[in-house]
C-alpha cells in the first residue's frame, strides 16, 4: 500500500530518514578511521581489530534485526526507529569510555544491538511513501547516507582524533544522535499498512519471504559483493598509512573526500538510472548492480596495485595517484544500493517489508560486514611474513574474487525478478 502524501512532505520525511541513516553510518564506521590508534593503545592484532570493527557489531546487528523488524511491521516503524537511534547513539558515546579491548568490544556490540532497528523500518517507510516507479531513486538518495556518514566519520574522525584523541571522537558523534532520534519521533508520520491477512510465526514469515522469486539470489549477491566492500573499506585507512605512507589526517582526507564522494554519486545516479532502465526492461533492476560490481573489480584492483611512489603534493598533504581509480570504483560499486533495496521492497507485501529488509541485511552483514574485515585482516596476518607492510595490499586484492561471484548472482536474478513483477501485475 502506497500512501498519499504531498511531494514536499514525502521528501521531507526522506530527508529526516537520511539524516538518521547518516548518523548510523558515522557511528558504525568510526572504528575504521580509528583502527590504528586503538590498535596501538590496546596492542591488538589485525585479526582482533577486524573482529572488533566487523563481527562484534555485525552479529548482533544482523541477527536482532529480524525480531526488531517484526515488531516494526506489527507495531510502529517510526517508534522502533526512534528508540533504536537513542540506543545506538548512546552506546557509541560509551565506546569512548572503554578501558580495555574487551570493554570496547562490549560497547561495540551495544551499537550493533541499537542499529538493528534502524534500516529495516526506514526501508519499509520509504516504500510506503514512494510508488514503485520512484523507489530506486528514493532508496538511492537514502542509501547515499552511508557515503555521507563515511565522509563525515572519516574526515571528522581523523581531525578530532588527531587533535583530541580517539576517545573524544565517539563522544562528539554519539551524543547528537539522541536528538535526531527524538526528531524522528516528532515529525515522521506512520503510514497506514494493509491488514495482515493471516498473522503467522516469525519462521513462517521468513519462509514466505525466502520463497519469493529472486529473493535468495539478491540476498547472496548483496552479501558476496559486500564481503569485499566492507572488508576493503575497513582496511583502506590502514592500507594508505602502511603502504602509501600517509598520515592519519591524509588518509582521512583521501577516503573522506575522494572515495565517499564517488560512492555518493554512484548511489544517487544508480537509483535514477535504474528507474529509467527498469521502466523499459525490469531485468535492469538487478543487471545494473551486476554491471557496477563487475566494473568495480577493475577500478578497485587498479587502486590497490598502483605504485605508491606516484603521488601529488597539495600543499602540506600527499595524495596518491591511485585515488583516481578509487573515485571511479566508488561510483560503480554503489550502483547496487538503490536498485537492490527497491527490488526487495517491491517484491514484498507491505506488512512484511521491514522483515524483508532485515532478512536481506542479515546475509549482507553476516557475510559482508561480519566476515569481510576479519577475512582481510586474517589474510593480511597470513601474508605478513612474506610481504611485510604490503600484506594488506594483497589481502584486499584477493577479497575482490567475492565481488565477481556477487556480480554473477545479480545477473542471474534479473530474469526471476522480471517474472515475479510480471506475475504480480497480472490480474
N, C-alpha and C positions, 0 to 999 in steps of 0.2 A: 504494500500500500504506500503510494507516494502522496504525502500531504500537500495541501495547497497553502503556500505562504508566498509573500511578495518576494521578488527577486532580491530586493535590498536586504530583507531580513534573512533570507537563506544564506546570502554571502556574509552577512554579519555573524551568523552562527558559525559558518565555516571558518571565519577569521578567529573566533574565540577558540574553537576546537584546534585550529592551527597553533595558536599560542600555547595551549596546553600540551600539544604534541612537541613543540619546540622545547619546552621545559623538560619533558620526559626524556628527550634525546640529549639535552645538556647533561642531565643528571646521570644517565647511563653511560655516556661517553667520556665523562671527566676522567675516568680511570685510564683511558687511552693516553691522553697527553701527560698524565702524571705517573705513568708506569716507571720511568727511570728514577725519579726522586724517591718514590715509595719503595722500589726495589732496593735502592741504596740504603735507605733507613732501616728496613727490616731484614736485609741480607737474603732476599728470596731469589730462587732460580727463575729462569724464563718459564719453565713449566708451571711453577707455582703462581707466577703473575698471570699466565694465561688462564689458569683456573679462577683466579680472583676476578679478572676482567670479563671472563666468559661464563663458565659453568656455574659459579657461585650465584650469579644473577639469573642466568637463563633457565636453570632447572625449576626454580620456584615461580619465576615469571611465566613460563610456558605451561607448566602443569596446573597451577592455580588459575590460569586464565580461563579454563573451561568452566569450572563451577561458578566463578565470578561472572562470567558471561551469561551463564544460565540464569543467575539472579537478575542480571540486567534485562534479559529477554522477558522474564516473568514479572519484574517489578518496574524499575525506572532506570533507563540507561544514563540519564543525566545525573541522578543521585549517586549511582555507582561510580561514575567518572569523577565527580566532585570529591567524594570521600576518598577514593583511591589516590587522587592527586595530593591530598593533605598528607596521607600516609607516606607516599614515596618521597615527597619533598622533605618531610621531617627526618626520615631515615638517611637521606643524602647529607643533611646537616650533621647527623650523628657520625657519619664516616670521618669527619674531621676531628672527632674526639677519640678515635681508636688509639690505644697504646701499644697494641701488638698486631701482628699479621692476622691472627685469628679473630680478634675483635673487629678488625676492619672487614674480614670476610663475613661475619655475622651481620654487620650493618649493611653490607652489600646485598646479602640475602633479603634483608628488610626492604631495600629499594625494589628488588625483584617482586616481592610479595605485593607491594603497593602498586607497581606498574602493571600487574596482572589485570587490573581493572581499568586500564587506560585506553588502549587501541580498539579492542573489540566493540565496546559501546559506541565509540566515536565513529567507527565504520558503519555500524547499524544506523546511527543517527543521520549520517550523510546520505545513506541510501534512502532513508525516509524523506529527506528534504529535497533530493535531486532525482529527476527521472532517469531511466536507463541511458538515454542518448547523451546525457551530460555527466554521467557518473565517472568516467575515466578522467575527464578534466577536473572534476571536483576532488576525486581521490588523488590525482596528481598534485593539485595545489596543497591538499592536506599532507600528502607524502613528502612534499618539499620541506616540511617542518623538520624532518630528520636531518636534512642538509643544513638548514639554518641553525639547528641545535648543535650540530658538529662544528659549524663555523664559529659560533659564539663560544662553545666549550673549548675548542682547540685554541683559538686566538686569545680569548679572555682567560682561559685556564692557564695558558703559558705565561701571560703577562702577570697575572696575580700571583702565581706560584713563584715566579722569579723575584717579585718584589716583597711578598708577604709569606711565602712558604706554601707547601701543598695543602696543608690543613685548612687554611683560610678559603681556598677555592670552594670546598664543599659547603662551608657556611654561607658564603656570598651567593652561590647559585641555588642552594637548597631552600632557604627560608622564604624567598619571594614566591615560590611555587604554591605555598599555602594560600596566599592571597588570590592567586589565579584559580585555585580550586573553589574558593568562595564565589568568584566571579562566574564560573561555570554554573554553579547552583542558582545564582540570582537571575541570569539573563537568558539561559537556554531553555526553551520550551520542550517538553516531552511530547513528540508527535504521537498520534494515535497509531496503534498497531492492529492488524486484523486479529480476530478472535482465534485462539488456539483451538484447532478442530478436535484434537484428541491428545491432551497432555500426557506424554509418556515419561519414562525414566530418562535420566541423562544418557545412559548407554543406548537406549532406543533412539534418542535424538541424534547422537553421534553416528550411529549405524546408518540412519537415514541420510545424514549428510554425506557420509563416505560413499554411499551408493549413487550419489548424483554424478551423472556423466562428466568426465574431465576433472572432477574434484581431486581425485588422488594424484593424477598427473600434474595438476597445477601445484599441489602441495609439495610433492617431491622435487619438482622443477625449481620451485622457490627455495626449498631447503638446500639443494646442492649448489645452486647459484650463490646463496648466502654464505655457504661454508667458506668459500674463498673470499667473499666480500667482507664478512666480519673478521675473518682470520687475518687478511692483509690489512684491513683498516685499523685493527687494533695495534698492529706492529709497524705501521707506516712511520710514526714518530721515531721509534727506536731504529728503524732502517735508515732514516735520514740522519740521525745522530751518529750511529755507529759507522755506516758505510760512506755517507757523503760528508761527514764531519761537521754537520750543522749544530748550532746551539739549540737549546730547548725553545727559545724565542723564535729562532729562524725556522725550526720545524713547525711550530705552531702557525707562523705566518704563511708558510708554503701550503700546508694542508688546509688551514682555515680559509685562505683566500682562493687558492687555485683549485684544489681538489673539490672542496664543497661547492664552490661557485659553478663548476662544471656539472656536478651532480644535481644542483638546484635547477639549472637549465634543463637537464635531461628529464627530471621528474615532471616538470610542468609541460614541456614540449612533448614528452612521450604521451601524456594523458590527452592533450589536444590532438596530436597526430593519430592516436588510436581511435578516438571518437569519430574522426573523419574516415579513416580506412575501414573501420568495422561497420560503418553505415553502408558500405558497398559490399563487404565480404566479412562476415562475422569471425572467420578464422584469424583475421588480423588482430583480434583481441589478445591472442596468445602468440601469434607469429611475430609480432613486433618485439615483445620481450625476448623471443628466441634470437632474432637478428641482433638486438642490442647486446645480449650476452655473448654471442659469438664474436662480435667486433671488440668487445671489452677484453677478451683474451689477448688479442693482438696489441691493443694500446697499453694495457697494464703490463704485459710481458716486456714491451719495449721500455716502459718506465723503470721496471725492476732491473733490467740488464744494461741500461745506458751508462756509459763510463762516468764515474763520479768526478773525474778530473775536469769535466766540462761544466763550468759554472759561470753565471753572470754576477757582477757586482752592482748592487743597487744601494748606493750609499755605504752604510756600515754592514749591510746584510748580504749574504750569499744566497743565490737562487740557482739550483741545478738545472741544466738544460732539460733534464728528464721530466720536469714538471709539465712540459708541453703535452707529453703523452698521458700524464696523469689527468690533465684537464679533459682531453677527449675521451679517455677511459671513463671518467666520471659522468660525462654526458650520456654515453651509450649504455653504461652499466645501470643507469637509473631509469631506463625505458620501461622496466618491468613494474614499477611501483603502482602507478595509477591503473593500468590495464589489468593487473593481477587482482588487486583488491576489488575493483569494479566487477570483474568476472565472477568472483566468489559471491558478491552480494546480489548480482543479477540472477545467478543460478539458484539462490536460496530463498525460501519463503520468509517474509519479514519477521515472523515470530521466532525464527531460528538464526537470524543474521549475526547476532553477537556471538553465538556459539560457533557459527561457521567461521567467523574471523578468528576466534580463539583456537579452533582446531587447525586452521592454516598456520597460525603463529606458533602453535605447539611444535610442528615439524620444522618450521622456519628457524625457530630459536634453539631447539634442541640440536638440530643438525648444524645450523649456521652459527648462531651466537654461542651455543654451548660447546660445540666441538671445534669451530673454526680457530679461535685464539689458542686453544690448547694444542691442536694439531700443528699449527705453525710454530708455536713455542717449543713443542717437543721435537719437531723436525730440526729446528734451529739448534737445540741442545745436542741432538744426534750428530749433526753435521759440523758442530763447532770444532772438534779435534782436527778435522781436515781443513776447514775453511776459515776458522777463527771468527773475526767480527763479521765477515761476509756470509756466514752461515744463514743469517736471517734472509739474505737476498735469495738464496736457492730454496729455502723453505717456502717462501711466498710463491716463487715460480712453480714449484711442484703443486701447490694447492690449486693453481688455475685449472688443473685437469677436471676438477669438480664442476667448473663453470661450463665446460664442454658438455658434460652429462646433463646439466640443467637446461642448456640450450636445446639439446635433442628432445628432452621431455616436453618442453614448451611447444616445440613444433608439432610433436605427436598429439598434443592436446587440442590443437586448433580444430581438427575435424570433429572431434567429440563435442567440443563446445558449440560449434555451429549446429550440429544435430540437436543438442539439448535446447538451444534457443529456438530453433525452428519448431520443435515439438511443443514447447511452451506457448508459442504464438498461435499454434493451430487450434481451431475450435474443438 
